Amino acid sequence: MTDTFACITIGLSGGCELLFNHQHEIKIENAVPKNSTLQDLVSFLDENHYIKERKELFLDAAGAYVRPGVLVLINNCDSEVYGGASYGLQEGDEIEFISTLHGG
């Protein structure tokens, strides 16, 4: 038995995909520990260089979680319903980051 998730799927839209080298979907296989939270996943994305440019448009000032204006969905539901950053990831979760910040 492995102590990492087989696959966590991350969707990116609303401009977030531009920060991740124009990727709309990332599949992370056998790398995220099973006891990880949503906040741990965000740190994992940062520490493993998935964010390719302008981190400040994705991460908050402390670099600990996403900045205000980035909507986070867990299986198509607002992450706040599940407890936000402290949500314990589950096998097969689909996490989506959507930027709601747009210039005008």
Backbone torsions as a table, in degrees:
resi	resn	phi	psi	omega
1	MET	NA	135.1	-178.0
2	THR	-92.8	153.8	179.1
3	ASP	-107.0	23.0	172.2
4	THR	-124.7	158.4	177.1
5	PHE	-71.6	140.2	176.2
6	ALA	-61.9	-43.3	-178.9
7	CYS	-159.0	130.5	169.8
8	ILE	-117.9	126.4	-179.1
9	THR	-102.0	131.0	-179.7
10	ILE	-119.2	125.1	175.3
11	GLY	-103.2	146.4	-178.0
12	LEU	-133.3	128.5	178.4
13	SER	-155.9	178.6	179.2
14	GLY	70.8	11.3	-177.0
15	GLY	116.7	-22.3	178.7
16	CYS	-59.4	-32.5	-179.1
17	GLU	-60.8	-28.3	179.4
18	LEU	-66.1	-30.4	-179.4
19	LEU	-78.8	-17.0	-177.9
20	PHE	-111.9	42.2	176.5
21	ASN	59.2	39.1	176.1
22	HIS	63.1	25.4	176.9
23	GLN	-88.7	134.4	177.1
24	HIS	-95.5	-16.6	179.2
25	GLU	-148.7	138.4	176.0
26	ILE	-127.8	131.9	173.6
27	LYS	-110.7	122.4	178.5
28	ILE	-106.6	114.8	-174.9
29	GLU	-111.5	130.9	173.1
30	ASN	52.6	41.4	-179.1
31	ALA	-134.2	-24.8	-176.4
32	VAL	-94.7	121.3	179.8
33	PRO	-59.3	145.1	-175.2
34	LYS	-65.1	-20.2	179.9
35	ASN	-93.9	18.7	-175.8
36	SER	-78.3	148.9	173.3
37	THR	-101.2	173.3	176.0
38	LEU	-60.0	-39.7	177.8
39	GLN	-62.8	-39.6	176.5
40	ASP	-61.6	-37.8	179.1
41	LEU	-64.1	-42.3	178.2
42	VAL	-62.0	-43.1	177.0
43	SER	-63.0	-40.1	177.9
44	PHE	-59.3	-44.0	179.4
45	LEU	-61.5	-39.8	179.2
46	ASP	-70.4	-52.6	-175.1
47	GLU	-64.8	-27.2	-178.7
48	ASN	-101.3	17.2	170.5
49	HIS	59.9	35.5	172.7
50	TYR	-74.0	-32.2	177.7
51	ILE	-80.2	113.6	-172.1
52	LYS	-90.6	-24.9	179.9
53	GLU	-155.5	155.6	175.1
54	ARG	47.2	56.4	178.7
55	LYS	-50.8	-33.1	-177.1
56	GLU	-63.9	-15.7	176.2
57	LEU	-86.9	-8.9	179.7
58	PHE	-114.5	-45.4	-176.5
59	LEU	-93.4	148.6	175.7
60	ASP	-69.4	174.9	-175.0
61	ALA	-58.2	-33.5	179.5
62	ALA	-81.3	-13.0	-178.3
63	GLY	74.7	16.1	-174.2
64	ALA	-94.1	-25.5	-177.2
65	TYR	-155.9	179.5	179.9
66	VAL	-70.3	150.9	-179.2
67	ARG	-75.7	158.9	173.5
68	PRO	-57.7	140.4	-177.7
69	GLY	102.4	-7.7	173.5
70	VAL	-106.5	112.4	178.7
71	LEU	-79.0	133.1	179.6
72	VAL	-115.4	123.4	177.4
73	LEU	-111.4	140.5	173.2
74	ILE	-115.6	115.3	-178.7
75	ASN	49.2	46.8	177.0
76	ASN	69.8	19.2	178.6
77	CYS	-127.4	140.7	179.5
78	ASP	-52.2	129.2	-177.2
79	SER	-59.7	-26.0	-179.6
80	GLU	-62.5	-27.5	176.9
81	VAL	-63.5	-31.1	-177.6
82	TYR	-96.7	1.2	179.6
83	GLY	108.4	7.8	175.9
84	GLY	65.2	-134.9	-174.1
85	ALA	-59.2	-26.1	-176.8
86	SER	-86.2	0.5	179.5
87	TYR	-57.7	129.7	176.5
88	GLY	-82.0	116.1	-177.9
89	LEU	-58.6	150.3	179.1
90	GLN	-124.8	151.9	177.4
91	GLU	-54.5	132.8	177.1
92	GLY	84.1	0.9	178.9
93	ASP	-57.6	144.8	171.4
94	GLU	-114.8	115.6	-178.0
95	ILE	-107.6	130.4	179.0
96	GLU	-123.2	135.4	175.6
97	PHE	-112.6	122.4	-177.6
98	ILE	-126.3	120.6	177.2
99	SER	-77.2	132.4	175.2
100	THR	-107.9	7.4	-179.4
101	LEU	-94.7	118.1	-179.3
102	HIS	-135.0	139.5	176.9
103	GLY	-72.4	168.1	-179.2
104	GLY	-149.9	NA	NA
